[in-house]
């Protein structure tokens, strides 16, 4: 099992370009620092496609809570809750 606590995140994005959720938290991959875009989509086990960060990881079609979120570029997974930073 991967160790999610020892990753180094390099953040080269300007502060003005960082995506935040409604609580003001920054959303980014805890493994590499990648920030998702509003038009990025993930699939639920029910095959519904949506932006998982718009609903806090809950599928709007079947209400399944996603416990892990996959980085779209490299297919690595990490706990959904670790994507929210301050």
Secondary structure, 3 states (H helix, E strand, C coil): CCCHHHCCCCCCCCHHHCCECCCCCEECCCCCCCCCCCCCCEECCCCCEECHHHCCCECCCCCCECCEEECCCCCCEEEHHHHEEC
